[in-house]
Amino acid sequence: MAAWFAEHLWTSYIIIFVLISYIYNKVFRVRKLPLLKMLIVYVLIAIGSVILLFFQVDAGLPIIPSLTLAMILMLIVRIRYFLQERLKKKP
């Protein structure tokens, strides 16, 4: 899998950018930012994605699988919260 990510740099970059953006929006964003500040945040995320792409391809670190695992864990937590709310509503 690491060899495929190394061959397809743009695809790897887009995957890293999308995963980091999703994690930022679900975990770190408290409220909606003004347009200029939001633009600055996403530019910094894009720069950070380039750095993580370098770690993925050249250093051989599992960045994309780690980000995917983080998204799966976030999904598990959301499902758990949903089920807890549903159980509280039952009489």
SEKOLBA-825102 format. One record per residue: residue in three letters; z, y, x of N, C-alpha, C, O in turn. Coordinates in steps of 0.2 Angstrom, whole numbers, padded with zeros to 4 digits, always signed. Layout:
AlaZYXZYXZYXZYX
...
REM end
This chain:
Met+0000-0006+0004+0000+0000+0000+0000+0006+0004-0003+0011+0003
Ala+0004+0006+0010+0004+0012+0014-0003+0013+0017-0005+0019+0018
Ala-0007+0008+0019-0014+0009+0021-0018+0013+0016-0022+0017+0018
Trp-0017+0011+0010-0021+0014+0005-0020+0022+0004-0024+0026+0003
Phe-0013+0023+0004-0011+0030+0004-0014+0034+0010-0015+0040+0009
Ala-0014+0031+0016-0016+0034+0022-0024+0035+0021-0026+0040+0024
Glu-0027+0031+0018-0035+0032+0017-0036+0037+0012-0041+0041+0013
His-0032+0038+0007-0034+0043+0001-0028+0048+0001-0024+0048-0002
Leu-0030+0053+0006-0025+0058+0007-0024+0063+0001-0018+0065-0001
Trp-0030+0065-0002-0029+0069-0008-0026+0066-0014-0022+0069-0017
Thr-0027+0060-0015-0024+0056-0020-0016+0056-0019-0012+0057-0023
Ser-0014+0054-0013-0007+0054-0011-0004+0061-0012+0002+0061-0014
Tyr-0007+0066-0010-0005+0073-0010-0003+0074-0018+0002+0077-0019
Ile-0008+0073-0022-0007+0074-0029-0002+0070-0032+0002+0073-0036
Ile-0001+0064-0030+0004+0060-0033+0011+0063-0031+0016+0063-0035
Ile+0012+0065-0024+0018+0067-0022+0019+0074-0026+0025+0075-0028
Phe+0014+0078-0026+0016+0085-0030+0018+0084-0037+0022+0087-0039
Val+0014+0079-0040+0016+0078-0047+0023+0075-0048+0027+0077-0052
Leu+0025+0070-0044+0031+0067-0044+0037+0072-0043+0042+0072-0046
Ile+0036+0076-0037+0041+0081-0036+0042+0087-0041+0047+0089-0043
Ser+0036+0089-0044+0036+0094-0050+0040+0091-0056+0044+0094-0059
Tyr+0039+0085-0057+0042+0082-0063+0050+0081-0062+0054+0083-0066
Ile+0052+0079-0056+0059+0078-0054+0062+0085-0054+0067+0086-0056
Tyr+0058+0090-0051+0061+0097-0052+0062+0100-0059+0068+0102-0060
Asn+0057+0098-0063+0058+0101-0070+0063+0097-0074+0067+0100-0078
Lys+0064+0091-0072+0069+0087-0076+0076+0087-0073+0081+0087-0077
Val+0077+0089-0067+0084+0089-0064+0086+0096-0062+0092+0097-0063
Phe+0082+0100-0059+0085+0106-0056+0083+0112-0060+0087+0117-0059
Arg+0079+0112-0064+0077+0118-0068+0082+0119-0074+0083+0115-0078
Val+0086+0124-0073+0091+0125-0078+0088+0129-0084+0089+0128-0090
Arg+0084+0134-0083+0081+0138-0088+0074+0140-0086+0072+0139-0080
Lys+0070+0143-0090+0063+0145-0089+0063+0151-0084+0067+0156-0086
Leu+0060+0151-0079+0059+0157-0074+0054+0161-0076+0049+0159-0079
Pro+0054+0168-0074+0049+0172-0075+0043+0169-0071+0043+0165-0066
Leu+0037+0172-0073+0030+0169-0070+0030+0170-0063+0028+0165-0059
Leu+0032+0175-0060+0031+0176-0052+0036+0171-0049+0034+0168-0044
Lys+0042+0171-0051+0047+0166-0048+0045+0159-0049+0045+0155-0044
Met+0042+0157-0054+0039+0150-0056+0034+0149-0051+0033+0143-0048
Leu+0029+0154-0050+0024+0153-0045+0026+0152-0038+0023+0148-0035
Ile+0031+0155-0036+0034+0155-0029+0037+0148-0029+0036+0144-0023
Val+0040+0145-0034+0043+0139-0033+0038+0133-0033+0039+0129-0029
Tyr+0033+0134-0036+0027+0129-0036+0023+0129-0029+0021+0124-0027
Val+0023+0135-0027+0020+0136-0020+0024+0132-0015+0021+0129-0010
Leu+0031+0133-0015+0035+0130-0011+0035+0122-0012+0036+0119-0007
Ile+0034+0120-0018+0034+0113-0019+0027+0110-0016+0027+0105-0013
Ala+0022+0114-0017+0016+0112-0014+0016+0112-0006+0013+0107-0003
Ile+0020+0116-0003+0021+0116+0004+0025+0110+0006+0024+0107+0011
Gly+0030+0109+0002+0034+0103+0004+0031+0097+0003+0032+0092+0006
Ser+0026+0097-0002+0022+0091-0003+0018+0089+0003+0016+0083+0005
Val+0015+0094+0006+0011+0093+0012+0016+0090+0018+0014+0085+0021
Ile+0022+0092+0018+0026+0090+0023+0028+0082+0022+0028+0078+0026
Leu+0029+0081+0015+0031+0074+0013+0025+0070+0014+0025+0064+0016
Leu+0019+0072+0013+0013+0068+0014+0012+0067+0022+0010+0061+0024
Phe+0014+0071+0026+0014+0070+0033+0019+0064+0035+0017+0059+0039
Phe+0025+0064+0032+0030+0059+0033+0027+0052+0030+0029+0047+0033
Gln+0024+0053+0025+0021+0046+0021+0016+0043+0026+0016+0037+0027
Val+0011+0047+0028+0005+0045+0032+0007+0043+0039+0006+0038+0042
Asp+0009+0048+0043+0010+0048+0050+0016+0044+0052+0016+0040+0057
Ala+0022+0046+0049+0028+0043+0051+0029+0036+0047+0033+0032+0049
Gly+0025+0034+0042+0026+0028+0039+0032+0027+0034+0034+0022+0033
Leu+0035+0033+0032+0040+0033+0028+0038+0031+0020+0033+0034+0019
Pro+0042+0028+0016+0040+0026+0009+0041+0032+0005+0046+0031+0001
Ile+0038+0038+0005+0040+0044+0001+0038+0042-0006+0041+0044-0011
Ile+0031+0040-0007+0029+0039-0014+0033+0034-0018+0035+0035-0023
Pro+0034+0028-0015+0039+0023-0018+0046+0026-0020+0049+0024-0025
Ser+0048+0030-0015+0055+0033-0016+0055+0038-0022+0060+0037-0026
Leu+0050+0042-0022+0049+0046-0028+0048+0043-0035+0051+0045-0040
Thr+0044+0037-0034+0043+0033-0040+0050+0030-0043+0051+0030-0049
Leu+0054+0028-0038+0060+0025-0040+0065+0030-0043+0069+0029-0047
Ala+0065+0036-0040+0069+0042-0043+0067+0043-0050+0071+0044-0054
Met+0060+0043-0052+0058+0044-0058+0060+0038-0063+0062+0039-0069
Ile+0060+0032-0060+0062+0026-0064+0070+0027-0066+0072+0025-0072
Leu+0074+0029-0061+0081+0030-0062+0082+0035-0067+0087+0035-0071
Met+0078+0041-0067+0079+0046-0072+0077+0043-0079+0080+0045-0084
Leu+0072+0039-0079+0070+0036-0086+0076+0032-0089+0077+0032-0095
Ile+0079+0028-0084+0084+0024-0086+0090+0028-0089+0093+0026-0094
Val+0092+0033-0086+0097+0038-0088+0095+0041-0095+0100+0041-0099
Arg+0089+0043-0096+0087+0046-0102+0087+0041-0108+0090+0042-0113
Ile+0085+0035-0106+0086+0029-0111+0093+0028-0113+0095+0027-0119
Arg+0098+0028-0108+0105+0027-0109+0108+0033-0114+0111+0031-0118
Tyr+0106+0039-0112+0108+0044-0116+0106+0044-0123+0109+0045-0128
Phe+0100+0042-0124+0097+0041-0131+0100+0036-0135+0102+0037-0141
Leu+0102+0030-0132+0105+0025-0135+0113+0027-0137+0115+0025-0142
Gln+0116+0031-0132+0123+0033-0134+0123+0038-0140+0127+0037-0144
Glu+0118+0042-0140+0118+0047-0145+0116+0043-0152+0119+0045-0157
Arg+0112+0038-0152+0111+0034-0158+0117+0031-0160+0118+0030-0166
Leu+0121+0028-0156+0127+0024-0158+0132+0029-0160+0136+0027-0165
Lys+0132+0035-0158+0137+0040-0161+0135+0042-0168+0140+0043-0172
Lys+0129+0042-0169+0127+0044-0176+0128+0039-0181+0128+0041-0187
Lys+0129+0033-0179+0130+0027-0184+0137+0028-0187+0142+0029-0183
Pro+0138+0027-0193+0145+0027-0196+0149+0021-0195+0155+0021-0197
REM end
